Every structure is written in structure tokens, then in C-alpha cells.
Amino acid sequence: MTRLLRYVALLTAFLVALPALHAVAQDSTEESIFDNPALLEGIQYGVSREWATTMDLSTPPAEGESVVFFVAGVVFEFDDDDHSGDAFRQLRDELTSYISDEFGLSPDEFTTEEQGDDEFVAHGLIEQGDDSAYFRYVIKEDDGFVFVTASATTDESSSGIADDLAGYMEDQDDDMTGLGEFNEDGTSTGGLWGFFPADDHELVADLSVAGDDIVYPEQEDES
């Protein structure tokens, strides 16, 4: 994998694996929701799952080849619709500054789009020398839940997997709740894990599950 692709994959994971952000919070005088999801009022639970390409990226994809390097999803459960709506707006408002800070892009170098009252999209291109990767984030709110997806791809057309994943999650039954049975290897079941597509679903059939994470509540380190 080239330096650029590693960079994009790590930054994408950086957004959805929210517990990892506690380490950088130590140098911040103002804690954000990306440092600590407990700041989202009414939050009950949060889980994430990540998928990655099965390709050998030691050699960059051929010119014109459409590849999904990485896609991830996170679902937050709240105690009511008012709090999920508030959380959606907080995540939306902080995402733009997050991308600017972490990707080193000015706001005019990437695009943000309001899609109705309950969906927000941010996307753009990162370039380094002859390499480039397209990133896309989608935030959606629906009846007490907030869904966040992120993708890193070779091109804009393949980045739509982030939208497809968010749409799939939103379409699932909203009676799923809690942490279910957690397995870090990506085989978690029950509870909020039911929002994610099965391994053989067409959305992720060509990808490999990279792992699951409990985003909220913060888990004790057993090491």
C-alpha cells in the first residue's frame, strides 16, 4: 500500500473508531464529540464495523480501475428522536472542521452537501504526487438513531458505497438495541450489529471485514 493510501485508510478509521480519539484529546483545550461521544446528550450505545479491500495494494491499482480501499459504518442509539436530531446536527457541524484539520484541506478544497433535514455528505480528493484517493462521509438521522459511514476509493463513482451503506442501515428494523454479543474480529451479533450487512451481501461481498468496535460506552482496557 502506498503512503497515501495508508494515510487515507487511517484517517477514515480515525473518524469511525471514536474511542481512539481520546488520545489526541489530551492536547485539546476544548473537547469535541469526536474526542468523547459521551458529550452527545441522550446517547445509549454506539458500535462500528469496518471493511477493507482484499486486493494486494503493494502495487497501485491500474489507471481507470475502480477500487474501494475501505468503508466503515457506525450506528449511535439515543433515548429519543430529539436527542438523535441534536446529535446529527452536532456531527454535521463538526465534520467540516475535522476534515480541514486532519486532511490538511481548506473548506473550498472539498464539498459538503445538505440532503434534506436528516442527511449530510462531505467528499473530496486527497492527492500526493502521482497518487490520489477519494474520500466520502455520510451522516444520517432516523428515529432515535444516527448513522455515519465513510469510504476511501479510487474515484468518485465507487465512493457511493458510503451512501449505499448508510441507506442500508437506515432501512433496517429500528427495534434493534444494545451491544449484543461483541467480537472484535468482526463477527459480533445481536443488538445494533444487526444494522450492518452480512458478509455475503452485495454491498460488501468483495471486501473483507476488518473488525468491530464498541464506540459507546467506553470499554475498559483489559490489557
N, C-alpha and C positions, 0 to 999 in steps of 0.2 A: 504494500500500500504506500502510495506517495505521501510525503509530508502533508500536503494539502488535504488529502482525503482523510488522513488520521485526524487532522485538525478539525475538519467539518464533523466527523463522526463523534469526536469527543465533545465538541460544543453542543451538538444535538442531544447527546446523552446528558450533558450538563443541565439542560433545561428540564428534562422529564424526570431525571433521577434527583428529585428535590432534596433528599436528605444529604447528599454530597455537598450541597451548597453551604452547610453550616460552617465548613472550614474557612470559606472566604469571608464569612460574616464577621469574623474577629477583627478584620481591618476596616469595617464599615461603622460609621457613627450612626447611621440610620438603617435599621434592619428592614428588609423588604419581604414580601410574601415569597419571593424565590429563595430567600435565606431560611424562612421559617413559615411553613404553611399553617402553623397554629395561629397565625395572625389573621387567617380567614375566618371571620365570625361564623359560628354555626357548623363548622366542618366536623364531620363524624369519622370518615375514613378516606383514604386515598391509596390507590395502587397503580403500578405501571408495568408495562411489558414492552420489550424491545426485540426487534428482528433485524438481522443483518444479511447481506448478500452471501451466497455460498461460493462466489467467484474467487479465484486467486488474484488478488489485486496487486501482487508484486509487479505485474505488467498492467499499465493503464488500459482501460477499455479502448477499443478501436474507435476512430473518428466516426461519429454518427451513431454509435451503438448506445442504446437506451438502457441504463442500468440504475436500479435502486440500491444504493450503498447501504442505507439504513432507514428504518422507520420505527417510530415508537408512539405509544399511546399512554395517557394517564387519565384515570377517572377519579373525580372527587365526589363524595356523597355529603350532602348537607341536610340539616334538620328541617329545612323548609325552602320553598321557592324564593322567598325574599332574600335569603342568605346566599343561595346559589346565584341569583341575579347580581348581587353585590360582588360576589367573588369573580364572576365573569368580567365585570367592569374593571375590577382591580387588576386582574391578569392582563386584560386588554391594554390598560393604560400603562402598565409597567413593561410590557413586551417590547415596545418600540425602543425604549432606552436600554433595555437588556441587549438587544441586537446591536445597537450602536456601540455599546461599551465592550461587549465580548467579541464581536466580529470586526471591530475597528472600522465600521461603516458609518458615514453620516446619514441622517434620515432621508436625504434625497438620493441615496445610492441603493435603496431598496423600496419596495412597495408595500403599503398597508391598505387593506380594504375592509370596510364595514359591509357585511352582508346581512341586512336586516338588523333586528334588535338583539339577536342572540348568536351571532357568528362573526368572528373576526379572523382575518387572514393576513399574514406577513410573509413576504417571499423576496428572494433576490439571488444574486450570483456572487460567489467568492472566487477570486482569481489570484493565482500565484504563479508567475512565469507562464509556462505553456499549459498549466493545469487549471481546471475550473470545476466547480461543483455548485449545484443549485440547491438552495435550502427553502423550505416551506414550513410554516407553522399554522395550525388551525385551532381556534378556541371556540367551543360551542357550549351553550347552556340549555338545559331541558329538564323542567320539572324536578328540581332538587338536586340535579347533577350538573357537573361541569366536565367537559371532555377536552383534553389538549392532545394534539398529535403533532409530530414533527418528522420531516423526511430530509434526506440528503441524497441527491440524484445527479445524473449526468446532464439532465436537461429539464426544461420546464414541463414538458408533457408527462414525463414519468413521475414528476413531483406530485401529481394529482393523487397518488396513493395516500397522501396525508388527508386529503378531503374524503376519499373513499373510506378510509379507516374511521374518521370522525363520524361520517354518515352511518356506517355500520353500527358503531357503538350507540349512537343516538336512537337507532331503530330497534334496539333490543328491549325486552321487557324491563320496566322500571321497578319491578318488585325485588330485584337483586340488591342485597345489602351486606355489609360487613366484610371481614377479611378472609372468610372461608378457610381453606387449607393452603397455607403458603409454602411454596417450594422455590428456592432461589434459582433453580435450573430452568425455570420457565414452564413448569408443569402444574402450577397452582390451580386449584379448582374451587368451585362454590363461591358464594358471595359476589363481590364486584368483579372477580375474574371472569364471570360469565359474560361480561360486556365485550371481551376480546374474541376475535375469530379463532376457530380451531386451526390446528397446524396445516390441515389439508384444504382449508378454504382458499378459493381462488385468489383472494386478496394477498395472501402471504405464502402461497404454495411454493413459490420459487425462492423463498427466504428461509433462514434458519432462526429459530428462537434464540435470542442472545441472553435472556434472563428476565426474571421478575423482581419487583422491589415493592416493599410497603412504604409508601410515601408519608402516610399519616395513620395512626400516631407514630411518633418516632420510636424506633425499636432499640432496645438495649444492645450494646455490642457485647457478644458472647466470647470474643477472643480474649 
